[in-house]
Amino acid sequence: MFRRLILAAPLLALVACGPAGNAQADKPQAGKAASSAAPAPAVVTRKAADGAVDRFTPYAGGPLALDEFSVGPIMAQTEFSLDAIQQRFPKAKVTPWNLAKDPGAPSYLAAIRVRQDDGLVEVSANPGTRTVGDIRITGGTPQGPRGETLGMKWADADMDYPRCWMGKDLDAHAVICTQPGEPVLRYIFAVPGWTQETMPSEAVLREKATLRAFFWRGGAPVQ
């Protein structure tokens, strides 16, 4: 009996040491996992043309968050300049769109185009100011405040028919909608096969309309 106890003692010691040894081995792995976690996006500070301090978090990728107050890192008070937009989208191709009022007249910066991850953000000037104006978002992975995404059906976007109207010019034959109390962020729905100037019925929207673009209305929110 005494001999059996002596032989069993080393086995008990090995069992007792097993979990402790594994825990020690796991510690470096846990530390490695923590150290490999992505760092939080850094806040960038720049000086605007008027001397104001401009602080923002650049867009790195993934869903571009949209709401009444911003298009990703762009807000109503954002300076309308290539430098201000490029720094907000450091991974994007940012190009100017220049226009001239008359043939032979000097051109001016009318819009700034941001291309990244198959998405296009077109930022217009806000006339009479140094800040951004209207912004159109097409392609990529923009996401509205309720999870709205491009390609979503009108019937699934929780829209109210009375808050929709027919588009014009670039948005001819499309339907534009807003959410209650949110006039700035607009949802542009394509209606395949619809070529009339009048509004399609709610039944047609439910059956055919899909979200093709977002439009962020800069300046005074008027239709």
Backbone torsions as a table, in degrees:
resi	resn	phi	psi	omega
1	MET	NA	-43.0	179.2
2	PHE	-62.8	-37.9	179.4
3	ARG	-65.5	-38.9	179.5
4	ARG	-64.8	-37.7	178.3
5	LEU	-64.8	-39.0	179.1
6	ILE	-63.8	-41.7	-179.8
7	LEU	-69.7	-33.7	-178.4
8	ALA	-74.1	-27.1	-176.4
9	ALA	-57.3	-48.1	178.4
10	PRO	-61.1	-36.9	179.8
11	LEU	-64.4	-41.8	177.3
12	LEU	-63.1	-37.5	178.9
13	ALA	-65.1	-38.8	179.5
14	LEU	-67.0	-41.7	178.5
15	VAL	-63.0	-42.6	-179.9
16	ALA	-64.9	-35.5	-177.3
17	CYS	-80.6	-17.9	-175.3
18	GLY	-57.8	-59.9	-179.0
19	PRO	-60.4	-38.3	-179.5
20	ALA	-63.6	-40.9	-179.9
21	GLY	-64.9	-41.4	179.3
22	ASN	-64.7	-38.2	179.5
23	ALA	-62.8	-41.0	178.9
24	GLN	-63.8	-38.2	-179.3
25	ALA	-69.2	-29.7	-178.8
26	ASP	-75.0	-24.1	-175.0
27	LYS	-59.5	-47.7	179.0
28	PRO	-62.2	-34.3	179.9
29	GLN	-66.2	-41.7	178.5
30	ALA	-62.2	-41.8	179.1
31	GLY	-64.2	-37.3	179.5
32	LYS	-66.5	-40.9	179.0
33	ALA	-63.4	-40.5	-179.9
34	ALA	-65.6	-39.4	-177.3
35	SER	-72.1	-22.7	-179.1
36	SER	-88.0	-4.3	178.5
37	ALA	-63.2	143.2	-178.5
38	ALA	-65.3	133.6	179.6
39	PRO	-69.4	154.7	178.0
40	ALA	-66.5	142.7	179.4
41	PRO	-56.6	137.7	-177.9
42	ALA	-83.6	142.1	175.4
43	VAL	-82.2	130.4	-178.8
44	VAL	-102.6	140.3	176.7
45	THR	-121.1	128.5	177.1
46	ARG	-135.7	164.5	178.9
47	LYS	-101.8	122.5	-179.8
48	ALA	-74.9	169.1	-177.3
49	ALA	-62.4	-29.4	-179.9
50	ASP	-88.9	6.2	177.9
51	GLY	92.1	-6.7	-179.5
52	ALA	-71.6	155.3	177.7
53	VAL	-87.0	126.5	-176.5
54	ASP	-111.6	111.5	-179.7
55	ARG	-116.2	137.9	-178.5
56	PHE	-164.6	165.0	174.8
57	THR	-108.6	114.8	-177.3
58	PRO	-59.6	151.2	177.0
59	TYR	-82.7	123.7	-177.9
60	ALA	-99.4	-29.3	-177.6
61	GLY	152.8	179.2	-178.3
62	GLY	83.7	-168.1	-179.8
63	PRO	-57.5	132.7	177.3
64	LEU	-91.4	110.3	-174.8
65	ALA	-72.4	131.7	179.1
66	LEU	-123.8	141.5	172.3
67	ASP	-158.6	-168.5	-177.5
68	GLU	-65.7	-22.1	-171.2
69	PHE	-106.8	-16.0	-174.6
70	SER	-160.1	158.5	168.9
71	VAL	-118.3	93.3	-173.2
72	GLY	59.1	-123.7	-178.9
73	PRO	-85.4	3.6	-179.7
74	ILE	-95.8	129.4	176.4
75	MET	-124.2	174.5	-176.3
76	ALA	-59.6	-32.1	-177.5
77	GLN	-89.8	4.5	179.8
78	THR	-65.9	134.0	179.3
79	GLU	-64.7	136.7	177.0
80	PHE	-87.2	91.8	178.3
81	SER	-156.1	154.8	178.9
82	LEU	-59.9	-40.5	-177.8
83	ASP	-63.9	-44.8	-178.0
84	ALA	-64.5	-39.5	-178.9
85	ILE	-76.4	-41.4	-179.8
86	GLN	-61.7	-40.8	179.7
87	GLN	-68.0	-25.5	177.0
88	ARG	-78.5	-24.0	178.5
89	PHE	-127.5	70.4	-173.3
90	PRO	-64.3	-22.0	-179.0
91	LYS	-96.0	-0.8	-174.6
92	ALA	-96.4	163.1	170.7
93	LYS	-92.3	113.0	-176.6
94	VAL	-109.8	121.9	-176.5
95	THR	-130.4	147.9	178.3
96	PRO	-84.2	154.1	172.1
97	TRP	-123.6	103.7	-174.6
98	ASN	-97.2	144.4	177.4
99	LEU	-131.2	160.8	175.0
100	ALA	-125.5	136.7	-178.6
101	LYS	-66.6	-36.2	-179.5
102	ASP	-138.2	155.5	176.5
103	PRO	-57.0	128.4	-179.9
104	GLY	86.9	-9.7	179.6
105	ALA	-80.1	155.3	178.1
106	PRO	-59.6	141.5	178.9
107	SER	-82.3	161.1	178.7
108	TYR	-136.8	158.8	-179.6
109	LEU	-77.0	110.8	-177.4
110	ALA	-97.2	-31.2	-178.2
111	ALA	-157.5	161.9	177.8
112	ILE	-126.9	128.3	-178.4
113	ARG	-106.0	132.0	-178.8
114	VAL	-118.3	117.6	179.8
115	ARG	-116.4	123.9	178.2
116	GLN	-158.6	133.5	175.9
117	ASP	52.4	48.0	178.5
118	ASP	65.8	10.9	178.7
119	GLY	-106.7	155.5	177.8
120	LEU	-132.5	125.0	174.8
121	VAL	-116.9	118.4	-179.3
122	GLU	-108.7	114.2	-175.9
123	VAL	-104.3	119.8	178.4
124	SER	-96.1	162.0	177.0
125	ALA	-77.9	154.1	173.7
126	ASN	-100.3	103.6	-173.0
127	PRO	-51.7	134.6	177.8
128	GLY	83.4	1.4	179.1
129	THR	-133.5	176.9	175.3
130	ARG	-103.5	10.9	-175.3
131	THR	-106.6	171.3	-179.0
132	VAL	-70.6	156.7	177.1
133	GLY	-116.5	-127.7	-179.0
134	ASP	-67.1	148.4	178.4
135	ILE	-134.8	127.0	177.1
136	ARG	-108.7	134.1	-177.7
137	ILE	-122.9	118.1	179.0
138	THR	-133.7	145.7	178.6
139	GLY	71.5	176.8	180.0
140	GLY	72.6	-150.5	-176.2
141	THR	-128.1	55.0	174.9
142	PRO	-68.6	152.5	-178.3
143	GLN	-141.5	125.8	178.8
144	GLY	-74.1	173.8	-175.7
145	PRO	-65.5	-18.8	178.6
146	ARG	-109.2	17.8	179.7
147	GLY	87.9	11.7	-179.7
148	GLU	-64.6	136.9	179.2
149	THR	-134.0	158.6	178.9
150	LEU	-60.8	140.8	-177.9
151	GLY	91.0	-9.2	179.8
152	MET	-67.2	140.6	178.4
153	LYS	-73.1	146.6	177.5
154	TRP	-56.3	-38.8	-178.1
155	ALA	-64.5	-24.4	-178.3
156	ASP	-97.7	-4.8	-174.8
157	ALA	-94.0	2.9	176.7
158	ASP	57.8	47.0	178.4
159	MET	-94.3	150.8	175.4
160	ASP	-100.0	126.0	-177.4
161	TYR	-54.9	-42.0	179.9
162	PRO	-63.7	-16.1	179.8
163	ARG	-96.2	18.7	179.3
164	CYS	-117.9	151.6	178.1
165	TRP	-149.8	165.8	-179.0
166	MET	-75.1	139.8	175.1
167	GLY	-80.2	172.0	177.6
168	LYS	-145.9	170.6	-178.1
169	ASP	54.5	-118.0	-178.5
170	LEU	-60.0	-27.2	-177.4
171	ASP	-106.9	25.9	178.4
172	ALA	-59.3	137.6	179.2
173	HIS	71.4	1.8	172.6
174	ALA	-97.1	164.4	-179.9
175	VAL	-115.9	132.6	-178.4
176	ILE	-111.2	134.5	-178.1
177	CYS	-132.9	157.4	172.3
178	THR	-131.7	163.7	175.2
179	GLN	-94.5	155.7	-178.6
180	PRO	-55.2	129.4	178.0
181	GLY	71.5	11.0	-178.7
182	GLU	-130.8	78.4	-175.6
183	PRO	-80.3	-13.1	-173.9
184	VAL	-80.1	-50.0	-179.0
185	LEU	-84.4	121.4	-176.8
186	ARG	-118.6	149.9	-176.1
187	TYR	-114.5	122.8	-176.6
188	ILE	-105.2	118.0	-176.8
189	PHE	-107.2	130.3	171.8
190	ALA	-82.7	142.1	178.1
191	VAL	-124.2	91.5	-176.2
192	PRO	-52.8	129.9	177.6
193	GLY	85.0	-5.3	-178.5
194	TRP	-91.2	117.2	-177.6
195	THR	-123.0	7.8	-179.9
196	GLN	-86.0	160.8	179.4
197	GLU	-86.0	-14.8	-179.9
198	THR	-88.8	159.1	-179.5
199	MET	-66.2	134.6	171.3
200	PRO	-69.0	158.5	179.8
201	SER	-69.2	163.3	177.5
202	GLU	-61.4	-34.5	179.4
203	ALA	-63.6	-39.8	178.7
204	VAL	-66.6	-41.4	178.5
205	LEU	-62.0	-43.4	-179.6
206	ARG	-63.0	-33.6	-176.1
207	GLU	-83.4	-38.8	-168.0
208	LYS	-118.2	-29.9	-168.8
209	ALA	-71.3	136.5	175.9
210	THR	-133.7	149.0	-177.1
211	LEU	-72.8	118.9	-177.8
212	ARG	-109.4	-18.1	-178.8
213	ALA	-163.6	160.2	170.4
214	PHE	-111.8	149.7	177.6
215	PHE	-135.5	119.8	-179.9
216	TRP	-101.8	113.9	-172.0
217	ARG	-83.7	109.9	177.1
218	GLY	-82.6	162.9	-179.5
219	GLY	70.1	-149.2	-178.6
220	ALA	-72.1	126.4	-178.8
221	PRO	-75.0	84.4	178.2
222	VAL	-116.2	154.4	-177.8
223	GLN	-73.6	NA	NA
